Amino acid sequence: MSAPATAGPWDALRPTVPVLAAGVVAWALLFRPEIARAVATWDASTAYGHCWLVLPIALYLAWDRRTAAAGAVPRPTLWPALLAIPATLAWLAAERVGIMEGRQLVAVGFVQLLFLVVLGWRLAWAFSAPLLYLFFLVPFGAFLTNDLQRFTAAFTDIGLQITGIPFVMDQLVIEIPEGTFYIAEACAGLRFLIAAIAFGALYACLIYRSPWRRVAFMLASCVIPVIANGFRALGIIVLGHILGSAQAVAADHVIYGWVFFSTVILLLILAGLPFREDRGEPPTPKPETAPPPATSALWLAGVLLAAGAVVGPAVGAAIDRGGAGVPVVALAAFVPGPGCSTSGAQTTTWSGQRNALRSGVQHFTCGDFSLTATIAVFPARANPALPIAVRRTAGTEDLAEDIVTTPLVVAHTPWQLVGTQQPDHVTASALWIDGNPALGGLAGRLRQARTSLFGGDFAPVLAIVALDGDGAPMDLRQRQQAGTAIRAFLDAQDGLNEHIVALARAAAH
């Protein structure tokens, strides 16, 4: 008689596969806007191109930890499903404030909860490294760009003082006898920092076992690239001084940056090798002898989590349905002003979709430049992300390789002058929330989020004045002239603020 077949170390996990697969599919359907936005960002931004590698790396880390999970039996844990309630409320808060990165972080958090609820604590801990690595799928950290630019400028300032090279600095512009350098967004080091942190997490998971060594290496991966980018910017300016031409060096600064970044990563690897702990086989956990859980318990855990996750998106959709639509109102009109002429009659467009907006468009010719002026009116209870998205799209900020933002105050109204490169574009815009010009940032988002929830007396209004063009390259002088022409056009708009406040009030009723 043949002996009965023994169960393999992974047999206990087989009942969880359909539950986890169904949970991942439901998750992808529920959070498809967050997934689509993340993928679009990976494709458009060089700072997040490494995100395409995150999922394969997470799968490799899961395979690397197969020994720690061998023999473990899934233990569905129902009470962590209660965490879906605060998580979905956090998603709703991020959605009402219009912070897509917050929505994406919560969405990845639901993946962690799914595996914890279905697999239990032991297996979730065994696969914690690949699960947590999934947070690098979120294109997060763009808010650090301005701080990184200022740090690089301050670092360069100190470095040039030490080297004795004569220079004049005006915020982010550095002028030496051989030419002018500008610390743009591409020079801030964000792409190097994000990629270094992702690499540092992978290296720490593979090379170290001690949590303290992993944390120390990841901290080094955060700090060293920022300081190294300061040396890179300083080195480019010093090299321009030595070669006698700033333009010759600046033309290849991106290439120099990647070579420098690769060198920094290599040095990080070499510095971490003496402390490695990956030699030898990790201890094999003792197999569990208890019977696996019933299939019904696995499905119950997944269903409870899904029920909690759907609350936030359902509430957000209900709020949008209740506040959609803009009444027919007379849109405020711009005037040509000195040196400008109207190129055509005002046209009105209407988007009949959810969170629809109504906009009026005018065209002007001001000397050598053609300008398009737009007034966009949104529903009073519109999501704050909608006017911000329209503003970024008008300024081609989502497509540009580099962005320069300059505050502009016209008749006590704060405007935002945005110049982009590749494509080259110049745009000025101002946003009114609650009947007042908004400076933007979190405070403005919170004000509009409150109105979106409880209603208000004013609808959001966005005014945009953009340079007409096909995005062809412009030199610094042309961009400055375009900004001057837009400023002169705005100076001629007497009473525009009063017109827009009245328009915002009429559109809210």
Secondary structure, 3 states (H helix, E strand, C coil): CCCCCCCCCCHHHCCHHHHHHHHHHHHHHHCHHHHHHHHHHHHHCHHHHHHHHHHHHHHHHHHHCHHHHCCCCCCCCCHHHHHHHHHHHHHHHHHHHCCHHHHHHHHHHHHHHHHHHHHCHHHHHHCHHHHHHHHHHCCCCHHHHHHHHHHHHHHHHHHHHHHCCCCEEECCEEEECCEEEECCHHHCCHHHHHHHHHHHHHHHHHHCCCHHHHHHHHHHHHHHHHHHHHHHHHHHHHHHHHHCCHHHHHCCHHHHHHHHHHHHHHHHHHHHHHHCCCCCCCCCCCCCCCCCCCHHHHHHHHHHHHHHHCHHHHHHHHHHHHCCCCCCCCCCCCCCCCCEEECCCCEEEECCCCCCCEEEEEEEEECCEEEEEEEEECCCCCCCHHHHHHHHHHCCCCCCCEEEEEEEEECCEEEEEEEEECCCEEEEEEEEECCEEECCHHHHHHHHHHHHHHCCCCCCEEEEEEECCCCCCCCHHHHHHHHHHHHHHHHCCCCHHHHHHHHHHHHCC
